């Protein structure tokens, strides 16, 4: 999915100058926690967030995020826009909530970044090997 | 794809950096004030130009264009002189002004060309929109090649310098609570690794881990710290050191979700207690040593893989 399609689906606006609408994004991540963005994304991800400080762009730069969508109609300060322009990170905005913006894109076929190995491992340790879950399953 | 966006922004920067004198045409065809319009017609035709500055005793007194010529022809006054039909209120630009000045004048007034004068009033050239486009493209080309040369030189550093073990040491200072510059050390390290020709996956892992470590230095340290990257052909080792306050229980600090970060950091989307565990995931090896009351030392290693390692051939 390219950024032009993203804009149409979320009824969004372009925030930074000279955005290449042909840029492809192959998956998306919705997060207000930059640590999550650093942990649970791949290069070429579209980031949806409610935070607008310049560190969002730094995070995007380090994680290889292709573009950022600010949700809930939040607009970033000039310092964020300037940093994004100098780093070649496209900035877009959506008036919809995080849930709706993500939902619209997911429904249109833009997938998530998938399940990450450390998470899957923790999940398995917490639930799938635990006897009470087995009991629960048998009972249902 | 992202490069084009970057370069367009770069060209916007360039219209401020480049001086008019760098892009203007220096060989200007000028005409004297007493030149007959019939002769001007020949000059424009032979030189294939659509206008010319008019000089009197070496000073710019007007501009005559093909439109002025057509008007004289219509009026049947082809034997009149240039000074009778020229535009006398001449908009000029200075050769030491930024190209943006000319761009603005073209946009506002719809001129096709602007005479360029030096600060002492002498005509030194002429500038058209074509000159600007050509100048910008040339400069972009020069800068692109410079980056290519940087990349080429950097990627050969391990071949060019012989020793039993060559390493490159990069040190970055990180100030406490300086979120304005937060991430600059990681950003610079990332760029260095790109120039050295490291593979994209390793650059991303090292970049993210270093950024997490840099964020920790900003959030938690009393007087900041240092990030030291040692790059060798087969691996990158990044060390983050500080002199306090130190960590009480390093095992607990490693647990996902454990955090001692203040609220203002959390409001910026950091300090959720995921940093160290994320570093553990990104790095091939990690060692955290600390003592409460003294300092903390975090070592992270990243192996550069097979054919994708920093070039050694």
Interface residues (C-beta under 8 A of the other chain):
Chain A: X17 X18 X19 X20 X22 X23 X24 X31 X32 X33 X34 X35 X36 X38 X39 X43 X49 X51 X53 X54 X55 X56 X58 X59 X61 X62 X63 X64 X66 X85 X86 X87 X88 X90 X118 X122
Chain B: X1 X2 X3 X4 X5 X6 X8 X9 X12 X179 X180 X182 X183 X186 X187 X190 X200 X204 X207 X208 X210 X211 X212 X256 X268 X269 X270 X271 X272 X273 X274 X275 X277 X278 X281
